[in-house]
Amino acid sequence: MATLKKYNFEGKEIGQVEIEDALAKAEANSQMVKDYIIAIRENARQWSANTKTRAEVNHTTKKPHPQKGGGRSRQGMLSAPQYKGGGRVFGPKPKFDQHVRINKKERKAAIRFLIGEKIRDNKIRLIETTEMESPQTKTVADFLKACSLNGRVLFLGEGNYAQFTEGDHTQTVSVQCDKHDNFVLSMRNIPKKEFSLAKNINGYDIMVAHEIVLTEPALNELKQWLC
């Protein structure tokens, strides 16, 4: 069973947490993971690029020169693509909805594998808490330096939930979470350092991060969701 090291804000190790093999040794088909990542990138596109054809540009339709007698090739109008300010030929146009559907089970399997890969490479650590009394960039910068966290670092925090009971049915609902606000304000001026709630992560964020730092409650959320 794999273990993750736990640190405080001073960068000192204060304990270890065991990880189930279902997460630490997760495997997945490489083609499935690739398709999942490509789908995420495709769905991030706006598909709003637009160019004008020769019929749409605001340009004179005057004939550039007489049809005959000049020894030059015939030309119809100055809005033709070969003239400056003319229309584009086969340029991009806004497209219909290009959303790529991602299967829920495949998504979970891909995220589980990518997290397991980070665990096997010792690229995941735990932090005692992300709650701060006030924003303090130096505190976060000192933590990163003490833990030798370089490159792109992704911090993950736990969400905030409320339970509602109606008769015999109990429902858990996600509510607005502001416990990490001071921590986010403390790290926003540090390059290549990002924060996200554990419930909002996707495989691309995990893949591009060199290191992942998360709280123990956030880790428990991931276990409950993925395992």
C-alpha positions, 0 to 999 in steps of 0.5 A: 500500500502506497503512502503520501507524505503530509506537510504543514505550511512550514514545509515540515513533514508531519506524517504519512497517509496510506493510499488504497491500491485501487487508486495508487495502482490504477491502470487504464487503456492508453488509447482511452486516456488519449481520447479523453484528453483530446476530447477535453481540448476539443471541448475547450474550443469556441469554434467562433473563428470567422473570416469574410469571403469576397462577397462579404468584405466592405470593398469597392466592386470597381473593375481594376483595369480594362478587360482588354488592351493592357496585356494583363490578365482579366480581373473582376473586382478589387475585393478578389482574394489576390488583392489587399483587403480582399476576401479569404478563400476557404477561410474558417467559419463559425461551426455548429456545436462540436462538443465531444461526449465523454463517457462517465466511466471512461472519464473516471478511469482516466482520472484514476490512472493519471492520479495513480501515475502521479502517486507512483512518480512521487509527485503528489503531497498532502498539505495540512490545511489551506485555510489562512486567516489573511492572504500572505503570499510569502507563506505560500512561497516559503512552503513551495521553496521548503518542499522544492516544488518547482514548475507547474503545481496544482493545489486541490482543496475540499468542497463544502457540502450541506445535507438535506433530509426529507422523510427517509431520503437524505441528499448531499448538495454542494454549496459555495465554498469560501474557506480557500479564498485567502489561500487562492489570493496568496498564490495568485501572483506566483507563476504556474501555480493553480488552485482547484476544488477536487470535485472540479478537476479534469485529466488535462489539469492533472497531466500538465501539473508537475506536482500536485498538493492537496488536503486530506479531505480533498484526497478523501473526496477523490477516493469516494469519487474514483474508487 
